[in-house]
Amino acid sequence: MADIWDTAESVEKNPDDYSQRWRLAKQLYGAWEYDQALEQLQVLRQKWTPRLNVRRYLAACLFRLGRHEEAVVELREAIALWPDEIGLQEQLTRVLESMGAHARAREVWQEIARRNPDHPLAAKAITKLMRREATEAQPPVAGIRAARAMSGIESPQRDSKGPFDEDDGYFSSMTSEKGSGLGRDTMACPKCGASNVGTVSRCWQCGGRIAEDPFSEFDRTEDQETGVAFSPETLSMAAIAAVVVLLLLGLYLSLSMLGASGQAVGGSAVRTVWELYEHQIGYSRAVTGLVTIVFWPLAFYLAVLLVRPARPVPGMLTVLAGLLMGSLAYAVSFLPTPLTLLTIFLPMVLSLMLVLSTFGMSVGRAVGAWAIQFGMVLVVGAATFVASESFLLKEPLRPLREAVAVVRFLGVSGGESIPGSYRFPQDRVPISQDIIWHSTGSAWLDRRADTVSFTLKSDRDKAQLKFQIYDETGARVFDYVEERLYTRLFSVIPGKKYTVAVSGEKGDGAQVILEGMLRPEFLN
């Protein structure tokens, strides 16, 4: 597809380069873009020196688009310009036969036989078509009996059996294969088995191809690469299947995330922004993902409108592309750190490749459409997340200020050997420590990461320790500790002074470890 759009861009810049336009028409035809190929061929028909193959491809496009009578007219006009081109006349007969116009096809074959008495197929084709005309002129059952009589299978005389007796040959002949019964004039569809009269190219029941295509020789051009080719319908079904799989995966991951949202990480407080992302903001992530999936197709549609491409982009293509990118971005957002960054970069790269390869625009317009749609998705996604968090925290957030503060905090905390982990300077009972926790600089992080984990490690079992946390109002925590390892979660307010005390038998070894995103300052 990239070669096609390169050629299209060249034609757009040099509209009078008819050789390049001819190359583009053949490439579009080889890619099943018959309507777009037809546009280019009609320009060549009007402005370029008359060329036989241009007319043949034009007729082929009309035929592929179901405009059979127009294809016939085009071939007849071409025959008038090149009367000695037998291939054109043979092609016309096949088009007429595929339409069921046997009388008109016979007339063309008779003209071919008149011009070329030694033609190897003309006499046989005329006989075959005359037999079909005779069969079509009779009532259905009588016509079938006549055909069977001509093939030597049964006598034309009627026997004593009724017209609908089981073995009168009507139903059996309708399913006969080529070479038996009506096989000389009918063919069974290899896909569904239905009987088809004549040499129609498509089955009346399932639409499958059963006969020679009048333009099958054009299905591969010299500009079309060899290899496996997929029709637009196949690619669309593959895209739909991928979207369904990604949506189901996103639903499963969302339910798992929401079920664990807000819980401590292994019994401890979150220590980094990444742990916060994975464990504390599940509802906002789910809402943002849903809005992004729904909005992304609209973003593609608006971007296409704004860049005004030379040829329209199918609406179904923008919908599928948007749903694919949205569902992919949401599924990727569940990858573990540091792969979470692919939530932005992977859809960014893939959406650019998708627009360049399938939207049929020049490179400049394609890049413009990509930048517009991706920018809109980022803005809407960020706005949705901020709105959700503001609602849940019951506090309006300033997105730009919060983003700068979060980035600054990431830079500071990234230099720590064990981020979010701090040890008391005292390690013997009794312990009394005044502490102030400093703000991260982000009001959002301060609210989301206000929980601190206190871990008390005793040197011996059943040490009979007392763990206390005080503020200016009095004791906030007062626990008797007998286990060797004790953990307590406690929410703090940045800038407020707290006192942590551990008492017991004097001289017992005890370590207090703090874990959390807020940075503590030990005052004494």
Secondary structure, 3 states (H helix, E strand, C coil): CHHHHHHHHHHHHCCCCHHHHHHHHHHHHHCCCHHHHHHHHHHHHHHCCCCHHHHHHHHHHHHHCCCHHHHHHHHHHHHHHCCCCHHHHHHHHHHHHHHCCHHHHHHHHHHHHHHCCCCCCHHHHHHHHHHHHHHHHCCHHHHHHHHHHHCCCCCCCCCCCCCCCCCCCHHHHHCCCCCCHHHHCEEECCCCCCEEECCCCECCCCCCECCCCCCHHHCCCCCCCCCCCCCHHHHHHHHHHHHHHHHHHHHHHHHHHHHHCCCCECCECCCCHHHHHHHCCHHHHHHHHHHHHHHHHHHHHHHHHHHCCCCCCCHHHHHHHHHHHHHHHHHHCCCCCCHHHHHHHHHHHHHHHHHHHHCCCCHHHHHHHHHHHHHHHHHHHHHHHHHHHHHHHCCCCCHHHHHHHHHHHHHHHCCCCCCCEEECCCCECCEEEEEEEECCCCHHHHHHCCEEEEEEEECCCCCCEEEEEEECCEEEEEEEECCCEEEEEEECCCCCEEEEEEECCCCCEEEEEEECCCEEEECC
